[in-house]
Amino acid sequence: MEGLKEQLPEHGWKLVGYGPDKSRSKSLTLRAGSTAKQFSVTVKLWEESPSMLHATLGSTCFRAPEGQDVTGEY
């Protein structure tokens, strides 16, 4: 998780959250977004035996009207 936290910004991702989530297990969670690619990702560290990473990737799904630019800040 530390590697993701350090390396994602080097590849154009903006960290928007890092720390324990609100679950009973307080899973370490990282949230980031990429404005250039219009993606967001949430990665959780499940400290079970063995430890696992759970990742959810989101993508904007739209088609801009012809002649309009819809890119923007995450």
KETILUM-810735 format. One record per residue (C-alpha): residue number from 1; z, x, y. Coordinates in Angstrom, 3 decimals. Example, Ala and Ser with C-alpha at 12.3 -4.5 7.8 and 13.67 -1.06 7.14 Angstrom:
+-----+----------+----------+----------+
: num :        w :        u :        v :
+-----+----------+----------+----------+
:   1 :    7.800 :   12.300 :   -4.500 :
:   2 :    7.140 :   13.670 :   -1.060 :
+-----+----------+----------+----------+
//
This chain:
+-----+----------+----------+----------+
: num :        w :        u :        v :
+-----+----------+----------+----------+
:   1 :    0.000 :    0.000 :    0.000 :
:   2 :    0.746 :    2.871 :    2.367 :
:   3 :   -2.746 :    4.241 :    1.681 :
:   4 :   -4.325 :    0.896 :    2.573 :
:   5 :   -2.185 :    0.657 :    5.704 :
:   6 :   -3.353 :    4.085 :    6.848 :
:   7 :   -6.998 :    3.958 :    5.781 :
:   8 :   -8.144 :    0.420 :    6.624 :
:   9 :   -8.048 :    1.050 :   10.423 :
:  10 :  -10.170 :    4.173 :    9.885 :
:  11 :  -12.853 :    1.899 :    8.427 :
:  12 :  -12.923 :   -0.711 :   11.206 :
:  13 :  -10.176 :   -3.053 :   10.005 :
:  14 :   -7.424 :   -4.271 :   12.339 :
:  15 :   -3.962 :   -4.638 :   10.782 :
:  16 :   -2.421 :   -7.967 :   11.762 :
:  17 :    0.606 :   -7.910 :    9.481 :
:  18 :    2.556 :   -5.569 :    7.217 :
:  19 :    5.922 :   -6.150 :    5.617 :
:  20 :    7.792 :   -8.409 :    3.198 :
:  21 :    6.529 :  -11.968 :    2.864 :
:  22 :    8.754 :  -15.072 :    2.948 :
:  23 :    8.858 :  -15.529 :   -0.825 :
:  24 :   12.060 :  -15.145 :   -2.810 :
:  25 :   10.782 :  -11.800 :   -4.142 :
:  26 :    9.940 :  -10.517 :   -0.607 :
:  27 :    6.602 :   -9.075 :   -1.809 :
:  28 :    5.204 :   -6.348 :    0.436 :
:  29 :    2.152 :   -7.898 :    2.128 :
:  30 :   -0.649 :   -6.411 :    4.218 :
:  31 :   -3.018 :   -8.566 :    6.294 :
:  32 :   -6.098 :   -7.189 :    8.045 :
:  33 :   -9.337 :   -8.351 :    9.620 :
:  34 :  -12.757 :   -6.834 :   10.274 :
:  35 :  -14.562 :   -8.124 :   13.357 :
:  36 :  -17.769 :   -6.243 :   12.551 :
:  37 :  -18.116 :   -7.776 :    9.095 :
:  38 :  -16.256 :  -11.063 :    9.774 :
:  39 :  -13.858 :  -10.632 :    6.829 :
:  40 :  -10.109 :  -10.929 :    6.440 :
:  41 :   -7.966 :   -9.634 :    3.582 :
:  42 :   -4.424 :  -10.231 :    2.372 :
:  43 :   -3.012 :   -7.793 :   -0.184 :
:  44 :    0.360 :   -8.366 :   -1.890 :
:  45 :    2.278 :   -5.920 :   -4.034 :
:  46 :    3.792 :   -7.729 :   -7.003 :
:  47 :    6.600 :   -5.509 :   -8.244 :
:  48 :    6.612 :   -6.705 :  -11.819 :
:  49 :    6.306 :   -4.574 :  -14.912 :
:  50 :    3.742 :   -3.139 :  -14.420 :
:  51 :    3.290 :   -3.469 :  -10.644 :
:  52 :    0.115 :   -5.252 :   -9.567 :
:  53 :   -1.850 :   -5.773 :   -6.373 :
:  54 :   -3.070 :   -9.282 :   -5.560 :
:  55 :   -5.902 :   -9.398 :   -3.012 :
:  56 :   -7.457 :  -12.385 :   -1.261 :
:  57 :  -10.648 :  -11.819 :    0.727 :
:  58 :  -11.864 :  -14.340 :    3.269 :
:  59 :  -15.265 :  -14.559 :    4.928 :
:  60 :  -16.664 :  -16.615 :    7.764 :
:  61 :  -19.243 :  -19.034 :    6.487 :
:  62 :  -21.436 :  -20.337 :    9.257 :
:  63 :  -24.912 :  -20.143 :   10.643 :
:  64 :  -25.244 :  -19.706 :   14.376 :
:  65 :  -27.757 :  -21.848 :   16.211 :
:  66 :  -30.930 :  -19.926 :   16.952 :
:  67 :  -30.568 :  -17.776 :   20.050 :
:  68 :  -26.733 :  -17.794 :   20.062 :
:  69 :  -24.395 :  -14.909 :   19.310 :
:  70 :  -21.138 :  -15.950 :   17.650 :
:  71 :  -19.634 :  -12.527 :   16.955 :
:  72 :  -16.264 :  -11.944 :   18.571 :
:  73 :  -12.807 :  -10.533 :   18.233 :
:  74 :  -10.791 :  -11.175 :   15.104 :
+-----+----------+----------+----------+
//
